[in-house]
Amino acid sequence: MLESAPVHFASSLDQMLAFLKVRAPGPDGKPDAERLKSFSDAHPETLNQARFVAARPMPASFAGVTYWGVHSFPATNAKRQVRFIKFKIVPVDGELTLTDEEAKAKPADFLVQDLDTRIAAHAVRFDVLALLGRSGDPTLDVTVRWPDEDRREFVRLGTVAITALDHTGLCDPRIFNPAELAAGIGQPPDPMFAARQTAYALSLSARRN
C-alpha cells in the first residue's frame, strides 16, 4: 500500500499491463526504444513516478525514507461527514540521503545491512499522517498528486516502531488484504485499489505453492 513516491506509474490495469509490455526486453536484452518513447509520449503520466524518484538523492537508509499511500481514502467522522485522506509515513529521525559519490561506494545490499544495524541499536520509528483532502482533489487517478500536497493540513494518527526483522523468508498463512480497513475508512474509488485485492490473494497462493 505504501511506495517511496507519492504516485503510482499506472492508473488502471490496462495501462499497467501496457507499461510493462513496452518495457519487455527484445532479442538484444533491451526494450525497443522507439516503442517505449511512443508509449511515454502518449501516456506522459506514467513517467510521473520515475521523474519524482530521479529528482531525489539516493536514500541512505530504509529508516530515512518518506513513504506515501497513493490512494485517496474516503474517511467518515462521527457526524457522518466524509472527507478524503491520503496516508503519509514520515521517518521520525528525518530523511537520510547520500551524495552520488557516497552511493557509488556502497555495496548493492547496503540498505538491508543498514536497517539491520539500526534496529539492533534502537527501534526505527515512523509517524503516520493523514493528509486532509479538499473539494476537487483528484481521487480516481493514482498517477497524479493532490495540488499542494506537500503543504497540506494533516492529522498525526500515531507512531509505528519497528523493533526486529524476520530473515527466515518463510511465507506464513496470513495475507495482507488492502480492503480490511479501520472503522470509518472506506475503499478508494480508483481502479488500481480494487485490483490489488485479487492480485495479493493470487500472489500468496503462488508463494505457498
N, C-alpha and C positions, 0 to 999 in steps of 0.2 A: 504493500500500500504506500510505502514511502520511497522517494527517489532523491538522489543528490542533485536534482534540478527541479525547478518549480513547474515544469511542464513535461508532458509525455511526447513521444515522437510520432504518434498517430492518434487520430480522433475517432477511428472506427476500425472494426475488424478487417474490412476490405482494404482500407488504407494501410493498415499494419502489414497485411499479407503482401500487398504490392510493394511496400517499403522494403521488406525482407527479400522478396524475389529479385528486385532490381539490384540488390547488393550481393546476390549469389555469385561466387567466382566462376569464371569461364575456364576453358582449357588451359589458359596461361596462369591460372590461380588468382586472377584479379577480376573484379566486376567490369562490365562493359561501361567505359567512361561516358560514352555518348548517351546510352540509355539512362545512366544514373543522372546525368545533367538534365536530360529531358524531363525525367520524373521530378527532380528537385525544382526545376523551373515551373512545372505545372502545379506543384504542391509545396510552395515555399514554407508553409507552416511546419512541415516535417523536419525542418532544419533548426527550429527554434531551440530544441533541447541541446543539440550539438553546439550551436553557437554560444549558448549560455555556459556550457562546460568549458569550451575552448577559451572563453574570455576570463576564466578564473584560474588562479595559480593551483599547482598540484597540492592536494591535501597532504599534510604531514602525518595525519592520524585519522582513523575512522572516528576517534573520540572528539575530533575537532572539526567535524563537518556538520553543516546545517542540512536537515532533511525536510522535504516537503511532501505533503499529501496533495496530489494533483487534482483530486476530485473535489467537487463542491457538494457538501452535505446539508440537506435541509434540517435545521435544528428547531425544535418546538419548545417554548418555555412554559412555565406554569399557567400563563394567561392564554395559552393556545396560540401565541404569536409565532410565526415561522420566519426564520432568518437563515440564510445560507452561511456556512462557515467553511474554512479550509484549515487543515491541521499543519502546523509547522513545528519541527523538533529542533531545538537550538542547544548546542553544547554549553553547559554551564561555565566552563573554563574558556569559552570563546573559540573562534575558528583558528585552526593551526594549519599553516601552509609552508611550502618550500619554494625556494627560488629554482629556476631551471637547472642551475649548476648543482644545487643540493640534491635535486631529484635524480639527476644522472648518476650520482654517486651511490644511490640506494639500490639494494638488491630487489629482485622482482616481487618478493613476498614481504617487503618491509612493513606494509600496513598491518598484516596479520601479526608479525613479530612485535610491532609497536603496541598493538592492542593487548597482547598477552602481558607485556611488561607493565603497561599502565594499570591493568586490572589487578595484577599481582600486588601492586603498590597501594592502590586505593580504588574505590568504586568509580566508574565512569558515569557521569550524570548528565541528563538532558532535560531541559524544560519543555513541557508540552504546551503549545499555544494554540488557541482557536482564533484565527483571523476572522473578523466580522465583515460579512458581505454587505453590499449596498444594492439598491434597486438598479437594475440594468447590467449588473455584472454578468459576464459570460459563464454560464453554468453547464453548458452542453458540450463544450469543446475543451479537452484537456491539453491541447497543444498551445493554448493562449493563456496568459496570466490575467488576473483582475487588474484594472487600472490602479496605479499607485500601490500595488500590493505590498511593497516593502515598507510603506509608511502607514499601513492600515492599523486601526484600533484593534486591539486583541485582548483576550482573556487568558490568563495563565491557568491551565487546568491542573497542573501538578508537575512533579519531577520524577523521572524514571532513573533508577540506579542499576547499572549493570555490574554485577559482582563476580561473575565467573563465565567461562566459555566452555562449551561442550565440544571436545575434539574427537568424539567417537565416530562422528559421521553417520550414525545409525538413523534410520527412518522410523520414527515411532508411529503409533496408530492415530495420533492426533492430526488434525488438519486445520490450517488457517482458512477460515471461511470469512471473507470480507463482508458478507451480509449479516453476520452476527454483530449487531450494533447496540450501543448503550441506549437505555430508555430515552426517548425524545430525539434521537438522531435517526433520520430517515435515509433511505438509499439514494445516492446521487442519481440524477436523471440521465447522465451521459451513457452512451452505449458501451464504452470500454469497461465501466464498472460491472455491468451485467455479465459481460464476457468473462471477467475474472472468476466468477463463482464456478462456472463449468470448467475453466482451464485449470484451476487449482485442484479440483477434485480429480481430473484426469491425470494431472502431474503426480499426485500422491499415489494413485493406482499404479502408474508406470514405475515409480520408485520401489513400491512394495514388490513388484514382480521382477 
